[in-house]
Amino acid sequence: MKILIRLPNWLGDVVMSTAFIAAVKQLYPFGVVDVIIKKELGGIAALIPGINKVHLFAKQDYKGLGGVYRFGKSLQTEKYDLFFNLPHSLSSNIMAWASGAKQRIGFKKEGGLFLMSRSYAKPAGLHRVDEYIYLLEQFTGKTVTDKKVTLQVSGQPEKSNTVIINFNSEASSRRMPVDKGQSIINNITAAFAGVKFILVGAPREAAFVEELIAGLNNKAQVENYAGKTDLAGLCALMAGSKAMLTTDSGPAHLGNSLGLPTVVLFGAGNEHNTAPYNKNNLTILRHGGLVCEPCVRNTCKLYGIPRCMQLLDEFKIINALSLYLK
């Protein structure tokens, strides 16, 4: 049986979908699993266990719904038996329909009712991992019991006395305000004098990271890797570190999937739906004292700069990291 999975569009969601891929392999042990992934996230596919072939999709190459249809049609020669569509957008539903897969499985949103062979109502209130696996369980009528988000880095990097810091996020409501980020880093570098702290980020986040570093007291303890690693390199860097301190973001899920002890600072996001899934070596911190938490907005409408991030307790952050730096 040939199975094609359209992976989600965001890094964190792609990482969370690894549990779905593992579940598909569990229920279809003799199936061949291929995936479609956004071209800019393609580097992560090599770290996902169980994948046979990767189809890279770029909007720049296949513009508009017509381009999506052409991309889907180009897959017809593969003769897929099953197409699982995780993003549940109109464009991904059209892609699935154009692929000619014998059965197309997805949610009813955005035309799924008409373009999918089997479509299901999207459940409310589930964690994103459970939401994806719900789709598989509904289609197969079977229960998935072993759910784990996993990426695999080749080899076993030797652990160094380093901590990854990621204060970036696609949404400003989840991004650490510069002054608060500087205060946190100044306090943790003072608390852990023998530790090297590595700041990471995508190329477009490099200016933000440089601004953070400019206001630090203990610059000798800090290294700037923002814009200097690809996704595979970032995972290798994480695998060789002792812990990570991060905002609610894609790198939070990367670290968690690799088994890296991770402290996640939440602002606008809802940790019950999108926190890193594996509970071992995971600490979730939020202020929790504002009536607007969590607002699940991409921008802070009340305060401009997210007050839920500014009010995070730095003593709790130091205490959480100390559990992993013994």
Contacts in CASP RR format, 6 or more apart in sequence:
PFRMAT RR
TARGET T0000
AUTHOR 0000-0000-0000
METHOD contacts of the structure
MODEL  1
MKILIRLPNWLGDVVMSTAFIAAVKQLYPFGVVDVIIKKELGGIAALIPG
INKVHLFAKQDYKGLGGVYRFGKSLQTEKYDLFFNLPHSLSSNIMAWASG
AKQRIGFKKEGGLFLMSRSYAKPAGLHRVDEYIYLLEQFTGKTVTDKKVT
LQVSGQPEKSNTVIINFNSEASSRRMPVDKGQSIINNITAAFAGVKFILV
GAPREAAFVEELIAGLNNKAQVENYAGKTDLAGLCALMAGSKAMLTTDSG
PAHLGNSLGLPTVVLFGAGNEHNTAPYNKNNLTILRHGGLVCEPCVRNTC
KLYGIPRCMQLLDEFKIINALSLYLK
1 28 0 8 1.000
1 30 0 8 1.000
1 31 0 8 1.000
1 32 0 8 1.000
1 81 0 8 1.000
1 82 0 8 1.000
2 31 0 8 1.000
2 32 0 8 1.000
2 34 0 8 1.000
2 78 0 8 1.000
2 79 0 8 1.000
2 80 0 8 1.000
2 81 0 8 1.000
2 82 0 8 1.000
3 24 0 8 1.000
3 28 0 8 1.000
3 31 0 8 1.000
3 32 0 8 1.000
3 33 0 8 1.000
3 34 0 8 1.000
3 80 0 8 1.000
3 81 0 8 1.000
3 82 0 8 1.000
3 83 0 8 1.000
3 84 0 8 1.000
4 33 0 8 1.000
4 34 0 8 1.000
4 35 0 8 1.000
4 36 0 8 1.000
4 55 0 8 1.000
4 75 0 8 1.000
4 78 0 8 1.000
4 80 0 8 1.000
4 82 0 8 1.000
4 83 0 8 1.000
4 84 0 8 1.000
4 99 0 8 1.000
4 101 0 8 1.000
5 17 0 8 1.000
5 20 0 8 1.000
5 21 0 8 1.000
5 24 0 8 1.000
5 33 0 8 1.000
5 34 0 8 1.000
5 35 0 8 1.000
5 36 0 8 1.000
5 83 0 8 1.000
5 84 0 8 1.000
5 86 0 8 1.000
6 35 0 8 1.000
6 36 0 8 1.000
6 83 0 8 1.000
6 84 0 8 1.000
6 85 0 8 1.000
6 86 0 8 1.000
6 87 0 8 1.000
6 92 0 8 1.000
6 95 0 8 1.000
6 96 0 8 1.000
7 13 0 8 1.000
7 14 0 8 1.000
7 17 0 8 1.000
7 35 0 8 1.000
7 36 0 8 1.000
7 37 0 8 1.000
7 38 0 8 1.000
7 41 0 8 1.000
7 86 0 8 1.000
7 87 0 8 1.000
8 14 0 8 1.000
8 16 0 8 1.000
8 17 0 8 1.000
8 86 0 8 1.000
8 87 0 8 1.000
9 38 0 8 1.000
9 87 0 8 1.000
9 89 0 8 1.000
10 170 0 8 1.000
10 250 0 8 1.000
11 41 0 8 1.000
11 44 0 8 1.000
11 231 0 8 1.000
11 250 0 8 1.000
11 251 0 8 1.000
11 253 0 8 1.000
11 254 0 8 1.000
12 249 0 8 1.000
12 250 0 8 1.000
12 252 0 8 1.000
12 253 0 8 1.000
12 254 0 8 1.000
13 86 0 8 1.000
13 128 0 8 1.000
14 37 0 8 1.000
14 41 0 8 1.000
14 44 0 8 1.000
15 44 0 8 1.000
15 149 0 8 1.000
15 151 0 8 1.000
15 250 0 8 1.000
15 253 0 8 1.000
15 254 0 8 1.000
15 256 0 8 1.000
15 257 0 8 1.000
16 128 0 8 1.000
16 129 0 8 1.000
16 132 0 8 1.000
16 149 0 8 1.000
16 253 0 8 1.000
16 277 0 8 1.000
17 86 0 8 1.000
17 132 0 8 1.000
18 48 0 8 1.000
18 49 0 8 1.000
18 149 0 8 1.000
18 150 0 8 1.000
18 151 0 8 1.000
18 257 0 8 1.000
19 129 0 8 1.000
19 132 0 8 1.000
19 133 0 8 1.000
19 147 0 8 1.000
19 148 0 8 1.000
19 149 0 8 1.000
19 150 0 8 1.000
19 277 0 8 1.000
20 84 0 8 1.000
20 86 0 8 1.000
20 129 0 8 1.000
20 132 0 8 1.000
20 133 0 8 1.000
20 135 0 8 1.000
20 136 0 8 1.000
21 33 0 8 1.000
21 35 0 8 1.000
21 48 0 8 1.000
21 49 0 8 1.000
21 50 0 8 1.000
21 51 0 8 1.000
22 49 0 8 1.000
22 50 0 8 1.000
22 146 0 8 1.000
22 148 0 8 1.000
22 150 0 8 1.000
23 133 0 8 1.000
23 136 0 8 1.000
23 144 0 8 1.000
23 146 0 8 1.000
23 147 0 8 1.000
24 33 0 8 1.000
24 84 0 8 1.000
24 136 0 8 1.000
25 31 0 8 1.000
25 33 0 8 1.000
25 50 0 8 1.000
26 144 0 8 1.000
26 146 0 8 1.000
27 136 0 8 1.000
27 140 0 8 1.000
27 142 0 8 1.000
27 144 0 8 1.000
32 52 0 8 1.000
33 50 0 8 1.000
33 51 0 8 1.000
33 52 0 8 1.000
34 51 0 8 1.000
34 52 0 8 1.000
34 53 0 8 1.000
34 54 0 8 1.000
34 55 0 8 1.000
34 78 0 8 1.000
34 80 0 8 1.000
35 45 0 8 1.000
35 48 0 8 1.000
35 51 0 8 1.000
35 53 0 8 1.000
35 54 0 8 1.000
35 55 0 8 1.000
36 55 0 8 1.000
36 56 0 8 1.000
36 57 0 8 1.000
36 95 0 8 1.000
37 44 0 8 1.000
37 45 0 8 1.000
37 54 0 8 1.000
37 55 0 8 1.000
37 56 0 8 1.000
37 57 0 8 1.000
38 56 0 8 1.000
38 57 0 8 1.000
38 58 0 8 1.000
39 56 0 8 1.000
39 57 0 8 1.000
39 58 0 8 1.000
39 61 0 8 1.000
40 58 0 8 1.000
41 231 0 8 1.000
42 54 0 8 1.000
42 56 0 8 1.000
42 231 0 8 1.000
43 230 0 8 1.000
43 231 0 8 1.000
43 232 0 8 1.000
44 151 0 8 1.000
44 231 0 8 1.000
44 232 0 8 1.000
44 235 0 8 1.000
45 51 0 8 1.000
45 54 0 8 1.000
46 54 0 8 1.000
46 232 0 8 1.000
47 151 0 8 1.000
47 152 0 8 1.000
47 153 0 8 1.000
47 232 0 8 1.000
47 235 0 8 1.000
48 151 0 8 1.000
48 152 0 8 1.000
49 150 0 8 1.000
49 152 0 8 1.000
55 75 0 8 1.000
57 71 0 8 1.000
57 95 0 8 1.000
62 68 0 8 1.000
62 70 0 8 1.000
62 71 0 8 1.000
64 91 0 8 1.000
65 90 0 8 1.000
65 91 0 8 1.000
65 94 0 8 1.000
66 94 0 8 1.000
68 91 0 8 1.000
68 92 0 8 1.000
68 94 0 8 1.000
68 95 0 8 1.000
68 98 0 8 1.000
69 94 0 8 1.000
69 95 0 8 1.000
69 98 0 8 1.000
70 98 0 8 1.000
71 95 0 8 1.000
71 98 0 8 1.000
72 95 0 8 1.000
72 96 0 8 1.000
72 98 0 8 1.000
72 99 0 8 1.000
73 98 0 8 1.000
73 99 0 8 1.000
75 98 0 8 1.000
75 99 0 8 1.000
75 100 0 8 1.000
76 98 0 8 1.000
76 99 0 8 1.000
76 100 0 8 1.000
78 99 0 8 1.000
80 99 0 8 1.000
80 100 0 8 1.000
80 101 0 8 1.000
80 102 0 8 1.000
81 101 0 8 1.000
81 102 0 8 1.000
81 103 0 8 1.000
82 101 0 8 1.000
82 102 0 8 1.000
82 103 0 8 1.000
82 104 0 8 1.000
82 105 0 8 1.000
83 96 0 8 1.000
83 99 0 8 1.000
83 100 0 8 1.000
83 101 0 8 1.000
83 103 0 8 1.000
83 104 0 8 1.000
83 105 0 8 1.000
84 105 0 8 1.000
84 106 0 8 1.000
84 135 0 8 1.000
84 136 0 8 1.000
84 139 0 8 1.000
85 92 0 8 1.000
85 93 0 8 1.000
85 95 0 8 1.000
85 96 0 8 1.000
85 104 0 8 1.000
85 105 0 8 1.000
85 106 0 8 1.000
85 107 0 8 1.000
85 116 0 8 1.000
86 92 0 8 1.000
86 106 0 8 1.000
86 132 0 8 1.000
86 135 0 8 1.000
88 106 0 8 1.000
88 107 0 8 1.000
88 109 0 8 1.000
88 110 0 8 1.000
88 112 0 8 1.000
88 122 0 8 1.000
89 110 0 8 1.000
90 110 0 8 1.000
90 111 0 8 1.000
93 106 0 8 1.000
93 110 0 8 1.000
93 111 0 8 1.000
93 112 0 8 1.000
93 115 0 8 1.000
93 116 0 8 1.000
94 115 0 8 1.000
96 104 0 8 1.000
96 106 0 8 1.000
96 115 0 8 1.000
96 116 0 8 1.000
97 104 0 8 1.000
97 115 0 8 1.000
97 116 0 8 1.000
102 117 0 8 1.000
103 117 0 8 1.000
103 118 0 8 1.000
104 115 0 8 1.000
104 116 0 8 1.000
104 117 0 8 1.000
104 118 0 8 1.000
105 116 0 8 1.000
105 117 0 8 1.000
105 118 0 8 1.000
105 119 0 8 1.000
105 135 0 8 1.000
105 136 0 8 1.000
105 139 0 8 1.000
106 112 0 8 1.000
106 116 0 8 1.000
106 118 0 8 1.000
106 119 0 8 1.000
106 120 0 8 1.000
106 135 0 8 1.000
107 119 0 8 1.000
107 120 0 8 1.000
107 121 0 8 1.000
107 122 0 8 1.000
107 135 0 8 1.000
108 116 0 8 1.000
108 119 0 8 1.000
108 120 0 8 1.000
108 121 0 8 1.000
108 122 0 8 1.000
109 122 0 8 1.000
112 119 0 8 1.000
113 119 0 8 1.000
118 139 0 8 1.000
120 134 0 8 1.000
120 135 0 8 1.000
120 138 0 8 1.000
120 139 0 8 1.000
122 131 0 8 1.000
123 131 0 8 1.000
123 134 0 8 1.000
125 272 0 8 1.000
125 273 0 8 1.000
126 134 0 8 1.000
126 273 0 8 1.000
127 272 0 8 1.000
127 273 0 8 1.000
127 274 0 8 1.000
127 275 0 8 1.000
127 277 0 8 1.000
128 273 0 8 1.000
128 274 0 8 1.000
129 147 0 8 1.000
129 149 0 8 1.000
129 277 0 8 1.000
130 147 0 8 1.000
133 144 0 8 1.000
133 147 0 8 1.000
136 144 0 8 1.000
137 143 0 8 1.000
137 144 0 8 1.000
147 277 0 8 1.000
148 277 0 8 1.000
148 278 0 8 1.000
149 253 0 8 1.000
149 256 0 8 1.000
149 257 0 8 1.000
149 276 0 8 1.000
149 277 0 8 1.000
149 278 0 8 1.000
150 257 0 8 1.000
151 235 0 8 1.000
151 254 0 8 1.000
151 257 0 8 1.000
151 258 0 8 1.000
153 232 0 8 1.000
153 235 0 8 1.000
153 236 0 8 1.000
153 239 0 8 1.000
153 258 0 8 1.000
156 239 0 8 1.000
157 236 0 8 1.000
157 239 0 8 1.000
157 240 0 8 1.000
158 240 0 8 1.000
159 240 0 8 1.000
159 241 0 8 1.000
159 242 0 8 1.000
160 196 0 8 1.000
160 240 0 8 1.000
160 241 0 8 1.000
160 242 0 8 1.000
161 194 0 8 1.000
161 195 0 8 1.000
161 196 0 8 1.000
161 242 0 8 1.000
162 195 0 8 1.000
162 196 0 8 1.000
162 197 0 8 1.000
162 198 0 8 1.000
162 240 0 8 1.000
162 241 0 8 1.000
162 242 0 8 1.000
163 188 0 8 1.000
163 192 0 8 1.000
163 195 0 8 1.000
163 196 0 8 1.000
163 197 0 8 1.000
163 198 0 8 1.000
163 241 0 8 1.000
163 242 0 8 1.000
163 243 0 8 1.000
163 244 0 8 1.000
163 245 0 8 1.000
163 321 0 8 1.000
163 325 0 8 1.000
164 198 0 8 1.000
164 200 0 8 1.000
164 237 0 8 1.000
164 238 0 8 1.000
164 241 0 8 1.000
164 243 0 8 1.000
164 244 0 8 1.000
164 245 0 8 1.000
164 246 0 8 1.000
164 251 0 8 1.000
164 255 0 8 1.000
164 260 0 8 1.000
165 185 0 8 1.000
165 197 0 8 1.000
165 198 0 8 1.000
165 199 0 8 1.000
165 200 0 8 1.000
165 244 0 8 1.000
165 245 0 8 1.000
165 246 0 8 1.000
166 199 0 8 1.000
166 200 0 8 1.000
166 201 0 8 1.000
166 244 0 8 1.000
166 245 0 8 1.000
166 246 0 8 1.000
166 247 0 8 1.000
166 249 0 8 1.000
166 251 0 8 1.000
166 252 0 8 1.000
167 175 0 8 1.000
167 176 0 8 1.000
167 181 0 8 1.000
167 199 0 8 1.000
167 208 0 8 1.000
167 209 0 8 1.000
167 212 0 8 1.000
167 246 0 8 1.000
167 247 0 8 1.000
168 175 0 8 1.000
168 176 0 8 1.000
168 200 0 8 1.000
168 201 0 8 1.000
168 202 0 8 1.000
168 205 0 8 1.000
168 208 0 8 1.000
168 209 0 8 1.000
168 247 0 8 1.000
168 249 0 8 1.000
168 251 0 8 1.000
169 175 0 8 1.000
169 247 0 8 1.000
169 248 0 8 1.000
169 249 0 8 1.000
170 249 0 8 1.000
170 298 0 8 1.000
171 268 0 8 1.000
171 297 0 8 1.000
171 298 0 8 1.000
171 299 0 8 1.000
172 298 0 8 1.000
172 299 0 8 1.000
172 300 0 8 1.000
172 306 0 8 1.000
173 267 0 8 1.000
173 268 0 8 1.000
173 269 0 8 1.000
173 295 0 8 1.000
173 297 0 8 1.000
173 298 0 8 1.000
173 299 0 8 1.000
173 300 0 8 1.000
173 306 0 8 1.000
174 247 0 8 1.000
174 248 0 8 1.000
174 249 0 8 1.000
174 266 0 8 1.000
174 267 0 8 1.000
174 268 0 8 1.000
174 269 0 8 1.000
174 306 0 8 1.000
174 309 0 8 1.000
175 208 0 8 1.000
175 247 0 8 1.000
175 306 0 8 1.000
175 309 0 8 1.000
176 184 0 8 1.000
176 247 0 8 1.000
176 265 0 8 1.000
176 309 0 8 1.000
177 305 0 8 1.000
177 306 0 8 1.000
177 309 0 8 1.000
177 310 0 8 1.000
178 208 0 8 1.000
178 211 0 8 1.000
178 212 0 8 1.000
179 310 0 8 1.000
180 309 0 8 1.000
180 310 0 8 1.000
180 312 0 8 1.000
181 212 0 8 1.000
182 212 0 8 1.000
182 215 0 8 1.000
182 216 0 8 1.000
183 314 0 8 1.000
184 245 0 8 1.000
184 312 0 8 1.000
184 314 0 8 1.000
184 317 0 8 1.000
185 197 0 8 1.000
185 212 0 8 1.000
185 216 0 8 1.000
185 222 0 8 1.000
186 216 0 8 1.000
186 217 0 8 1.000
186 218 0 8 1.000
187 314 0 8 1.000
187 317 0 8 1.000
187 318 0 8 1.000
188 197 0 8 1.000
188 245 0 8 1.000
188 317 0 8 1.000
188 318 0 8 1.000
188 321 0 8 1.000
189 195 0 8 1.000
189 197 0 8 1.000
189 216 0 8 1.000
189 217 0 8 1.000
189 218 0 8 1.000
189 221 0 8 1.000
189 222 0 8 1.000
190 217 0 8 1.000
190 218 0 8 1.000
191 318 0 8 1.000
191 321 0 8 1.000
191 322 0 8 1.000
192 321 0 8 1.000
192 322 0 8 1.000
192 325 0 8 1.000
193 221 0 8 1.000
194 221 0 8 1.000
195 221 0 8 1.000
195 242 0 8 1.000
195 325 0 8 1.000
196 221 0 8 1.000
196 222 0 8 1.000
196 223 0 8 1.000
197 221 0 8 1.000
197 222 0 8 1.000
197 223 0 8 1.000
198 222 0 8 1.000
198 223 0 8 1.000
198 225 0 8 1.000
198 237 0 8 1.000
198 241 0 8 1.000
199 209 0 8 1.000
199 212 0 8 1.000
199 213 0 8 1.000
199 222 0 8 1.000
199 223 0 8 1.000
199 224 0 8 1.000
199 225 0 8 1.000
199 226 0 8 1.000
200 209 0 8 1.000
200 225 0 8 1.000
200 226 0 8 1.000
200 229 0 8 1.000
200 234 0 8 1.000
200 237 0 8 1.000
200 251 0 8 1.000
201 209 0 8 1.000
201 225 0 8 1.000
201 226 0 8 1.000
201 227 0 8 1.000
201 234 0 8 1.000
201 251 0 8 1.000
202 226 0 8 1.000
202 227 0 8 1.000
203 226 0 8 1.000
203 227 0 8 1.000
205 226 0 8 1.000
205 227 0 8 1.000
206 226 0 8 1.000
206 227 0 8 1.000
208 226 0 8 1.000
209 224 0 8 1.000
209 226 0 8 1.000
210 224 0 8 1.000
210 226 0 8 1.000
213 219 0 8 1.000
213 222 0 8 1.000
213 224 0 8 1.000
216 222 0 8 1.000
225 234 0 8 1.000
225 237 0 8 1.000
229 237 0 8 1.000
231 254 0 8 1.000
234 251 0 8 1.000
234 254 0 8 1.000
235 254 0 8 1.000
235 255 0 8 1.000
235 258 0 8 1.000
238 244 0 8 1.000
238 251 0 8 1.000
238 254 0 8 1.000
238 255 0 8 1.000
238 258 0 8 1.000
238 260 0 8 1.000
239 258 0 8 1.000
239 260 0 8 1.000
241 260 0 8 1.000
242 261 0 8 1.000
242 324 0 8 1.000
242 325 0 8 1.000
243 260 0 8 1.000
243 261 0 8 1.000
243 262 0 8 1.000
243 263 0 8 1.000
243 321 0 8 1.000
243 324 0 8 1.000
243 325 0 8 1.000
244 251 0 8 1.000
244 252 0 8 1.000
244 255 0 8 1.000
244 260 0 8 1.000
244 261 0 8 1.000
244 262 0 8 1.000
244 263 0 8 1.000
245 263 0 8 1.000
245 265 0 8 1.000
245 317 0 8 1.000
245 321 0 8 1.000
246 252 0 8 1.000
246 262 0 8 1.000
246 263 0 8 1.000
246 264 0 8 1.000
246 265 0 8 1.000
247 264 0 8 1.000
247 265 0 8 1.000
247 266 0 8 1.000
247 267 0 8 1.000
247 309 0 8 1.000
248 264 0 8 1.000
248 265 0 8 1.000
248 266 0 8 1.000
248 267 0 8 1.000
248 268 0 8 1.000
248 269 0 8 1.000
248 271 0 8 1.000
248 274 0 8 1.000
248 275 0 8 1.000
252 262 0 8 1.000
252 264 0 8 1.000
252 276 0 8 1.000
253 276 0 8 1.000
253 277 0 8 1.000
255 262 0 8 1.000
255 276 0 8 1.000
256 262 0 8 1.000
256 276 0 8 1.000
256 277 0 8 1.000
256 278 0 8 1.000
256 282 0 8 1.000
257 276 0 8 1.000
257 278 0 8 1.000
259 278 0 8 1.000
259 280 0 8 1.000
259 281 0 8 1.000
260 281 0 8 1.000
261 281 0 8 1.000
261 282 0 8 1.000
261 323 0 8 1.000
261 324 0 8 1.000
262 276 0 8 1.000
262 281 0 8 1.000
262 282 0 8 1.000
262 283 0 8 1.000
263 283 0 8 1.000
263 285 0 8 1.000
263 317 0 8 1.000
263 320 0 8 1.000
263 321 0 8 1.000
263 324 0 8 1.000
264 271 0 8 1.000
264 275 0 8 1.000
264 276 0 8 1.000
264 282 0 8 1.000
264 283 0 8 1.000
264 284 0 8 1.000
264 285 0 8 1.000
265 285 0 8 1.000
265 286 0 8 1.000
265 309 0 8 1.000
265 312 0 8 1.000
265 317 0 8 1.000
266 275 0 8 1.000
266 284 0 8 1.000
266 285 0 8 1.000
266 286 0 8 1.000
266 294 0 8 1.000
266 308 0 8 1.000
267 286 0 8 1.000
267 287 0 8 1.000
267 293 0 8 1.000
267 294 0 8 1.000
267 306 0 8 1.000
267 308 0 8 1.000
267 309 0 8 1.000
268 293 0 8 1.000
268 294 0 8 1.000
268 295 0 8 1.000
268 296 0 8 1.000
268 297 0 8 1.000
268 298 0 8 1.000
268 300 0 8 1.000
268 306 0 8 1.000
268 308 0 8 1.000
269 294 0 8 1.000
269 295 0 8 1.000
269 296 0 8 1.000
270 294 0 8 1.000
270 296 0 8 1.000
271 284 0 8 1.000
271 286 0 8 1.000
271 294 0 8 1.000
275 282 0 8 1.000
275 284 0 8 1.000
276 282 0 8 1.000
281 324 0 8 1.000
283 320 0 8 1.000
283 323 0 8 1.000
285 312 0 8 1.000
285 313 0 8 1.000
285 316 0 8 1.000
285 317 0 8 1.000
285 320 0 8 1.000
286 293 0 8 1.000
286 294 0 8 1.000
286 308 0 8 1.000
286 312 0 8 1.000
287 293 0 8 1.000
287 308 0 8 1.000
287 309 0 8 1.000
287 311 0 8 1.000
287 312 0 8 1.000
287 313 0 8 1.000
288 308 0 8 1.000
289 311 0 8 1.000
290 307 0 8 1.000
290 308 0 8 1.000
290 311 0 8 1.000
292 302 0 8 1.000
292 308 0 8 1.000
293 308 0 8 1.000
294 308 0 8 1.000
295 301 0 8 1.000
300 306 0 8 1.000
300 307 0 8 1.000
300 308 0 8 1.000
END
